[in-house]
Amino acid sequence: MKSLFDAVSFKCSKLVTKSYSSSFSLAVKMLSPSIRDAIYSIYGFVRFADEIVDSFHDYEKEYLIDDFEKEYYKAMELGISLNPILNSFQHTVKEYNITDDLVQAFLKSMKLDLIKSTYNTQEEYADYIYGSADVVGLMCLKVFVSGKEHKYEQLKDEAMRLGSAFQKVNFLRDLKDDNTILNRTYFPGVNLNNFNEDSKEQIIKEIEEDFRIAYQGIVKLPIEAKFGVYTAYVYYRKLLKKLKNTPSHKIGNARIRVSNYTKAGLLAQSFVTYKLKLV
């Protein structure tokens, strides 16, 4: 039965989420059960594309990402894909009216990682982040507001700023690997071989402004989504604080993490704040 295959497909997307990101998986669990599968399917899609360009070094990455895109559009046309990640994602795209411009912007940024290693201007940097992160936030927002266009338009700017904040924190956290393994420099005007406190503070100030604006949207989210998104927000704010308190030379030489013990504490803190209606 197709319904059984669809159920298996969504479970595969959930497995991808759980395997690749314990923190994001935890946040999704805080969403209403009615929307979890859709968010898992979005994560599965963007994770697989990201893995192609970031991890599959022994394979033809350009061929793989092009094939991934072609198979996605086949799934959209046929209403089915034997790739369970694409099968679940195409269901979500159709159910929540996720527009094709968002998918195309995301794939554009992923393909840039195959040919571009340095972002020299703010325009290039902003364009990459829009495709790699902002549109993912917008895809999730489509789910959070059940595809309602008026509510989507009200919250889209804040959703994009949250996506930007998450991505920039990831860039800062992954500074070492991006520089030494992938040979990428995302922050314009920043010399990663001589990363200093001034550069770090400038980046953190930018991220804090993104978080400030993003929070204004979180408090307006439907109840089905608010706690889960707030949990992710609290986790990334904690990671940013840890990066802020870490000397710049250490950020450039090690990957900064938040321990599982701390994550559990943040979840408890978020739950109390949410239950007291302080968010």
N, C-alpha and C positions, 0 to 999 in steps of 0.2 A: 504494500500500500504506500502511496505517495506520502500520506500523512506520517507514517512511521519513519520514512526516509527523512522527511523534514525535521522530525523530532530528533533523530540521530544527528542531523546536520547542525542543529542548534547546540546539541551537547558537545559536538566537536569544537565549536567556537568557544564554548565555555571552557573546555579543556585547554585550548590554546591560551586563553586569558589567564587561567589559573597557573599554567606552566611557565608563562613568560613574565607575568607581573603579579606578585603576591599583593602588592599595595593596591593596584587597580582592581584586582579581583575582590579584595576586601571591600572597597568602596562600592562596587556593583552589588554586593550582597546587601548593602544598606538601602538599595533602591527597592521600590515596590516590585513584588514578584511579576506583576503584569508587564513590566518593561525590561526586566533583566535580560531576557533572551535577545532582544533587539540590540541592546548595548554590547552584549557578548559578540554578536555577529559583526558589529561595526569594528570592534577591537580586533577580531580575527582577521578581517579583511585588511585593515591598515597594518597589522603586525606582520602578516605574510609578505606584503609588499615591501615593508621596511627590512625584513630579514633578507629578502632577495638582494637588495642593494647594499646592505651592511655586512652580511655574513657569508654569503655563498661565493667565497673567493675562488674556489676551484671549478666554478661553472660559468657558463656564458650568461652573465647577469642581464645584459641587454635583451637577449632572446627570452629569458625567463620572465622579465617584467612585461615585455610585449605580449608574450603568450598569456600571462596572467590577465592582462587587460582584455585581450581578445576573448578569452574564456568567460570573463565577466559579462561582456556584451552578448555573448551567445546565451548565457544564463538569463539575461534580461529579456532576450527575444523569445526563448523557448519556455521560460518559466521553471527551468530546472538545470542543475549542473551536477555532474558526478563528483565534482570537487565540493565536498560538504561545506567548506568555508564560503565559497562563492554561492552555493545554493541558499544558505541561510541569509547571507548578505542581500541577495537580490530580493528575497522576501521582505526584508526590512525596508529596503529602498522603496519598494512599491507600496507597502502598507503605510509608511509615514511620509510619503511624498518627498523623499530626499532627491533634490534636483541634480541633474547630471553635471552642472557646472562645478558643484562641490567635489564630485568624484574626479572630474578631469583636473581640477586644480591640485588635488592631492597627488594624483599620478604624475603630474608635471613636476612637482617638487621631488618626488621619489626618483624620477629619471634624471633630474639635475644632479643628484648624488653620484651618478655614473660618469658625468662629464665635467662637473665643476667642483673645485676644492676650496676656493677662496671667494668670500663675499666682501667686496671692497667698498660698497656704498650702502647707505641706509635703505635705499630703494630695493636693491637686490636682496638684502637681508629681510626686509619686510615682506617681499614677494615670496621668498622661500618659506618663511614662517606661516604666512597665510595658507599656503598649500599644504604644508606638512603638519600644521597644528590647528590653526583657526578653523579650517573647514571641518576638521574632525569634531571640534566643539560644536559647530553648527549642525553636523549630522546628528550628534547626540541630542542637541536641543530640539530637533524635529521630533525625536522620540519623546522627549520630556513633555512637550506640549501637544502630543498626539496629532502632529501634523497640522495643527491650527495656525493658519498663516498670520493672523493678527497678533497672536501671542508670540509667535516666532519673531516677527518684526520688532516687537517691543523689547525683546531680550537678546537679539542677535549681537549687538555691539559688546555687551558684557560677556557673552559666551565666547566671542572671539578673543577678548582680552584674557579670559581664563585659559583658553588654549595657548595663547602666546606665553603667558606666565609659566605654565607647565613646561612648554618646550624650552624656554630660556633657562629654567632651572635644570632641565636635563642637559642642555648644552654646557652649563657651568659645571655640573656634576661629572659629566663625561669628557671634560676638557682633555685629560690625558689620552684616553683612547682615540678620540677624534683626531688629535694631533699626531700621535705616534703610530697608530695602527691604520687609520683611515685617511690620514694626511688631509684633514679638512679643517678650515678655519671659518667659523660662522660669524663671529663677532667682528664687524668692520673696524679697522684701525687698531686692532689689538694684536700685539706680537705674542703669540703663545709660547715662544721660546724665552720670553722675558716677561712673563705675566706678573704684574705688580699690583700693589694695593689700590692704586688709583684706578686702574682698569677694572678691578674687581668691584670697587665701590660704585663706579659708574653703572656697571651692569646690574648690580643689586638694586640700585635706586630705580632703574628702569623697570625691573621686575616688580618691585614693591608698588609702583604706580599701577601696573597691570592688575595686581591683586586687589588694590583698593577699589578700582572701578569694577572688577569682576564680582566682588562681594555684593555690590549693589544689585546685581542680577540674581545672585544666589538666593537672596531673601525673597525674591519675587517668584521663584520657581514653584510649580505645582507640588503639592505634598508628596506625590509619588516619587519625585526626584530630589527634593531638597536635601534630605539627610545624606543620601549617597554622595551628592556633589559636594556638600559641605565637608564630609569626611575626607574626600580627596583634597579639597582646599586646605584643610587643617594639616594634612600630611605634607603637602608640598610647602606650606608656610614653615613647617618645622624643618624640612630639609633646607630651605633657603636660609633659615636662621643658623643652622649648623654650618652652612657654607660661609655665611657672613662672619662667623666666629673662627673660621679656619684660615690660617695665614695663606696668602696667595700662592706661595711657592709649594705648599702642600697640595693645594687644589690641582696644580699643574702636574703633580707627580703621583697622585693617588685618587681613587674613586671614593667619594664621601657617601656614606650610607646612614640610614636610620635603622636601628636595631629592631628586631621583632618585639622585644619587650617595650620599647618606646612606642611602637605602632599600636600595641594593645592599650597603652595608656592614652594615646591620642584618640583611639576609638571610644574609650570610656568618657573622655572629656567631651568629645563631640556629641555623644549620646545625651549627656546631662545638659549641655547647652541647648540642644535641639528640644529636649523634653520640657525645659524651662521656657521655651519659646523665645530664646534670646537670639535666634537667627530666623 
